[in-house]
Amino acid sequence: MRKTDLFDIIAAHTPAEKMKRYIRDRNTTVDLSIKRLQELTHEAMNSVIHSHWKSFNDHIVKLEHEFWTNEGVQEEASLDG
């Protein structure tokens, strides 16, 4: 996994997708001030239920473990070669 893949993982996962949809549905005008964006972001974060956040966290922990396992293997291989 490359570090650039992290954005794709986050963007495709349920909490981020739900927050994006929440903000998009409530942004009825194209003119969105920073203050309004902050308000909508906080509302969106609160609208995502706990189980979605837990699922997201569990998924990231699993990917982190896989990343460090693979990094260790690659590092050992480069030291041996």
N, CA and C atoms as an extended XYZ file, in Angstrom:
243
Properties=species:S:1:pos:R:3:atomname:S:1:resname:S:1:resid:I:1 pbc="F F F"
N         0.845       -1.177        0.000 N   MET     1
C         0.000        0.000        0.000 CA  MET     1
C         0.889        1.237        0.000 C   MET     1
N         0.570        2.172       -0.857 N   ARG     2
C         1.288        3.438       -0.903 CA  ARG     2
C         0.583        4.442        0.001 C   ARG     2
N         1.329        5.410        0.464 N   LYS     3
C         0.740        6.438        1.323 CA  LYS     3
C        -0.372        7.183        0.605 C   LYS     3
N        -0.268        7.330       -0.701 N   THR     4
C        -1.302        8.037       -1.458 CA  THR     4
C        -2.618        7.279       -1.483 C   THR     4
N        -2.583        5.995       -1.181 N   ASP     5
C        -3.809        5.202       -1.151 CA  ASP     5
C        -4.698        5.574        0.028 C   ASP     5
N        -4.146        6.205        1.039 N   LEU     6
C        -4.908        6.533        2.239 CA  LEU     6
C        -6.111        7.408        1.921 C   LEU     6
N        -5.947        8.400        1.057 N   PHE     7
C        -7.068        9.262        0.703 CA  PHE     7
C        -8.199        8.446        0.102 C   PHE     7
N        -7.869        7.538       -0.808 N   ASP     8
C        -8.888        6.701       -1.441 CA  ASP     8
C        -9.610        5.832       -0.420 C   ASP     8
N        -8.866        5.316        0.549 N   ILE     9
C        -9.468        4.475        1.588 CA  ILE     9
C       -10.460        5.287        2.410 C   ILE     9
N       -10.035        6.461        2.834 N   ILE    10
C       -10.893        7.306        3.663 CA  ILE    10
C       -12.107        7.781        2.879 C   ILE    10
N       -11.899        8.242        1.667 N   ALA    11
C       -12.991        8.791        0.871 CA  ALA    11
C       -14.049        7.751        0.537 C   ALA    11
N       -13.640        6.521        0.360 N   ALA    12
C       -14.578        5.475       -0.042 CA  ALA    12
C       -15.295        4.836        1.140 C   ALA    12
N       -14.845        5.104        2.348 N   HIS    13
C       -15.421        4.427        3.494 CA  HIS    13
C       -16.676        5.144        3.996 C   HIS    13
N       -17.527        4.438        4.660 N   THR    14
C       -18.854        4.896        5.040 CA  THR    14
C       -18.911        6.247        5.749 C   THR    14
N       -18.176        6.500        6.835 N   PRO    15
C       -18.327        7.798        7.507 CA  PRO    15
C       -18.026        8.981        6.594 C   PRO    15
N       -16.956        8.905        5.836 N   ALA    16
C       -16.604       10.019        4.949 CA  ALA    16
C       -17.659       10.210        3.869 C   ALA    16
N       -18.141        9.120        3.319 N   GLU    17
C       -19.167        9.198        2.280 CA  GLU    17
C       -20.460        9.784        2.839 C   GLU    17
N       -20.849        9.375        4.040 N   LYS    18
C       -22.063        9.905        4.661 CA  LYS    18
C       -21.916       11.398        4.962 C   LYS    18
N       -20.747       11.800        5.437 N   MET    19
C       -20.517       13.214        5.727 CA  MET    19
C       -20.568       14.036        4.441 C   MET    19
N       -19.942       13.543        3.400 N   LYS    20
C       -19.947       14.244        2.113 CA  LYS    20
C       -21.376       14.422        1.610 C   LYS    20
N       -22.166       13.368        1.689 N   ARG    21
C       -23.555       13.423        1.232 CA  ARG    21
C       -24.366       14.396        2.089 C   ARG    21
N       -24.152       14.367        3.410 N   TYR    22
C       -24.862       15.259        4.328 CA  TYR    22
C       -24.602       16.718        3.948 C   TYR    22
N       -23.334       17.061        3.750 N   ILE    23
C       -22.974       18.443        3.415 CA  ILE    23
C       -23.522       18.821        2.039 C   ILE    23
N       -23.374       17.933        1.071 N   ARG    24
C       -23.865       18.216       -0.282 CA  ARG    24
C       -25.373       18.452       -0.289 C   ARG    24
N       -26.119       17.628        0.444 N   ASP    25
C       -27.575       17.757        0.466 CA  ASP    25
C       -28.038       19.040        1.138 C   ASP    25
N       -27.253       19.559        2.071 N   ARG    26
C       -27.652       20.762        2.801 CA  ARG    26
C       -27.046       22.041        2.237 C   ARG    26
N       -26.138       21.901        1.317 N   ASN    27
C       -25.549       23.063        0.657 CA  ASN    27
C       -26.378       23.375       -0.580 C   ASN    27
N       -27.495       24.064       -0.373 N   THR    28
C       -28.420       24.321       -1.474 CA  THR    28
C       -27.966       25.465       -2.363 C   THR    28
N       -27.038       26.275       -1.857 N   THR    29
C       -26.476       27.345       -2.683 CA  THR    29
C       -25.014       27.024       -2.953 C   THR    29
N       -24.517       27.564       -4.020 N   VAL    30
C       -23.119       27.325       -4.361 CA  VAL    30
C       -22.206       28.154       -3.463 C   VAL    30
N       -22.734       29.232       -2.911 N   ASP    31
C       -21.962       30.136       -2.060 CA  ASP    31
C       -21.912       29.573       -0.639 C   ASP    31
N       -20.822       28.898       -0.296 N   LEU    32
C       -20.677       28.264        1.012 CA  LEU    32
C       -19.533       28.937        1.759 C   LEU    32
N       -19.878       29.663        2.812 N   SER    33
C       -18.848       30.344        3.600 CA  SER    33
C       -18.104       29.333        4.466 C   SER    33
N       -16.935       29.735        4.936 N   ILE    34
C       -16.148       28.874        5.825 CA  ILE    34
C       -16.943       28.568        7.086 C   ILE    34
N       -17.616       29.565        7.623 N   LYS    35
C       -18.409       29.368        8.843 CA  LYS    35
C       -19.499       28.320        8.607 C   LYS    35
N       -20.207       28.446        7.493 N   ARG    36
C       -21.280       27.487        7.191 CA  ARG    36
C       -20.699       26.096        6.937 C   ARG    36
N       -19.564       26.029        6.270 N   LEU    37
C       -18.916       24.738        6.031 CA  LEU    37
C       -18.528       24.078        7.351 C   LEU    37
N       -18.010       24.861        8.288 N   GLN    38
C       -17.664       24.320        9.608 CA  GLN    38
C       -18.907       23.793       10.315 C   GLN    38
N       -19.998       24.558       10.262 N   GLU    39
C       -21.247       24.121       10.897 CA  GLU    39
C       -21.729       22.808       10.290 C   GLU    39
N       -21.758       22.756        8.972 N   LEU    40
C       -22.223       21.539        8.300 CA  LEU    40
C       -21.307       20.352        8.576 C   LEU    40
N       -20.011       20.609        8.662 N   THR    41
C       -19.065       19.529        8.948 CA  THR    41
C       -19.304       18.957       10.335 C   THR    41
N       -19.510       19.828       11.319 N   HIS    42
C       -19.794       19.347       12.678 CA  HIS    42
C       -21.115       18.578       12.720 C   HIS    42
N       -22.126       19.094       12.049 N   GLU    43
C       -23.410       18.390       11.988 CA  GLU    43
C       -23.234       17.026       11.312 C   GLU    43
N       -22.476       17.003       10.237 N   ALA    44
C       -22.261       15.751        9.499 CA  ALA    44
C       -21.528       14.727       10.354 C   ALA    44
N       -20.515       15.181       11.095 N   MET    45
C       -19.779       14.261       11.971 CA  MET    45
C       -20.701       13.670       13.024 C   MET    45
N       -21.596       14.490       13.552 N   ASN    46
C       -22.530       14.010       14.567 CA  ASN    46
C       -23.622       13.118       13.985 C   ASN    46
N       -23.852       13.215       12.680 N   SER    47
C       -24.913       12.410       12.066 CA  SER    47
C       -24.470       10.978       11.771 C   SER    47
N       -23.174       10.752       11.736 N   VAL    48
C       -22.657        9.404       11.460 CA  VAL    48
C       -22.709        8.599       12.759 C   VAL    48
N       -23.338        7.435       12.694 N   ILE    49
C       -23.536        6.661       13.919 CA  ILE    49
C       -22.243        5.972       14.366 C   ILE    49
N       -22.209        5.643       15.636 N   HIS    50
C       -21.021        5.066       16.273 CA  HIS    50
C       -20.522        3.813       15.554 C   HIS    50
N       -21.422        2.963       15.128 N   SER    51
C       -20.993        1.706       14.501 CA  SER    51
C       -20.238        1.953       13.195 C   SER    51
N       -20.594        3.022       12.478 N   HIS    52
C       -19.861        3.343       11.251 CA  HIS    52
C       -18.446        3.812       11.572 C   HIS    52
N       -18.309        4.632       12.626 N   TRP    53
C       -16.977        5.087       13.026 CA  TRP    53
C       -16.139        3.907       13.511 C   TRP    53
N       -16.764        2.990       14.267 N   LYS    54
C       -16.034        1.829       14.774 CA  LYS    54
C       -15.565        0.946       13.623 C   LYS    54
N       -16.427        0.725       12.666 N   SER    55
C       -16.070       -0.076       11.499 CA  SER    55
C       -14.909        0.566       10.739 C   SER    55
N       -14.976        1.879       10.569 N   PHE    56
C       -13.906        2.609        9.889 CA  PHE    56
C       -12.594        2.464       10.647 C   PHE    56
N       -12.640        2.650       11.960 N   ASN    57
C       -11.441        2.538       12.786 CA  ASN    57
C       -10.851        1.127       12.705 C   ASN    57
N       -11.693        0.111       12.826 N   ASP    58
C       -11.216       -1.275       12.746 CA  ASP    58
C       -10.533       -1.548       11.403 C   ASP    58
N       -11.112       -1.016       10.343 N   HIS    59
C       -10.550       -1.206        9.005 CA  HIS    59
C        -9.177       -0.541        8.897 C   HIS    59
N        -9.046        0.668        9.412 N   ILE    60
C        -7.772        1.392        9.358 CA  ILE    60
C        -6.709        0.679       10.193 C   ILE    60
N        -7.077        0.173       11.362 N   VAL    61
C        -6.126       -0.562       12.205 CA  VAL    61
C        -5.618       -1.797       11.458 C   VAL    61
N        -6.517       -2.502       10.785 N   LYS    62
C        -6.128       -3.686       10.009 CA  LYS    62
C        -5.159       -3.302        8.890 C   LYS    62
N        -5.475       -2.224        8.164 N   LEU    63
C        -4.596       -1.781        7.081 CA  LEU    63
C        -3.244       -1.321        7.607 C   LEU    63
N        -3.252       -0.660        8.751 N   GLU    64
C        -1.995       -0.211        9.347 CA  GLU    64
C        -1.115       -1.410        9.698 C   GLU    64
N        -1.725       -2.431       10.276 N   HIS    65
C        -0.979       -3.644       10.623 CA  HIS    65
C        -0.376       -4.279        9.364 C   HIS    65
N        -1.185       -4.395        8.312 N   GLU    66
C        -0.696       -4.968        7.056 CA  GLU    66
C         0.437       -4.122        6.479 C   GLU    66
N         0.291       -2.800        6.541 N   PHE    67
C         1.317       -1.904        6.014 CA  PHE    67
C         2.635       -2.109        6.735 C   PHE    67
N         2.591       -2.117        8.079 N   TRP    68
C         3.840       -2.260        8.832 CA  TRP    68
C         4.445       -3.649        8.665 C   TRP    68
N         3.616       -4.665        8.522 N   THR    69
C         4.115       -6.016        8.269 CA  THR    69
C         4.848       -6.053        6.929 C   THR    69
N         4.228       -5.485        5.907 N   ASN    70
C         4.852       -5.460        4.577 CA  ASN    70
C         6.089       -4.572        4.556 C   ASN    70
N         6.057       -3.440        5.244 N   GLU    71
C         7.216       -2.553        5.307 CA  GLU    71
C         8.396       -3.266        5.948 C   GLU    71
N         8.130       -4.026        7.019 N   GLY    72
C         9.193       -4.768        7.689 CA  GLY    72
C         9.826       -5.789        6.769 C   GLY    72
N         9.000       -6.474        5.991 N   VAL    73
C         9.500       -7.472        5.041 CA  VAL    73
C        10.345       -6.785        3.976 C   VAL    73
N         9.877       -5.660        3.463 N   GLN    74
C        10.624       -4.940        2.429 CA  GLN    74
C        11.935       -4.396        2.984 C   GLN    74
N        11.895       -3.898        4.215 N   GLU    75
C        13.104       -3.356        4.825 CA  GLU    75
C        14.141       -4.458        5.021 C   GLU    75
N        13.702       -5.626        5.513 N   GLU    76
C        14.620       -6.749        5.700 CA  GLU    76
C        15.212       -7.191        4.367 C   GLU    76
N        14.392       -7.221        3.329 N   ALA    77
C        14.869       -7.635        2.008 CA  ALA    77
C        15.909       -6.655        1.482 C   ALA    77
N        15.702       -5.367        1.708 N   SER    78
C        16.670       -4.386        1.211 CA  SER    78
C        17.966       -4.442        2.009 C   SER    78
N        17.896       -4.795        3.282 N   LEU    79
C        19.104       -4.922        4.091 CA  LEU    79
C        19.903       -6.160        3.701 C   LEU    79
N        19.183       -7.217        3.305 N   ASP    80
C        19.847       -8.462        2.905 CA  ASP    80
C        20.514       -8.328        1.538 C   ASP    80
N        19.942       -7.481        0.684 N   GLY    81
C        20.420       -7.383       -0.697 CA  GLY    81
C        21.478       -6.415       -0.820 C   GLY    81
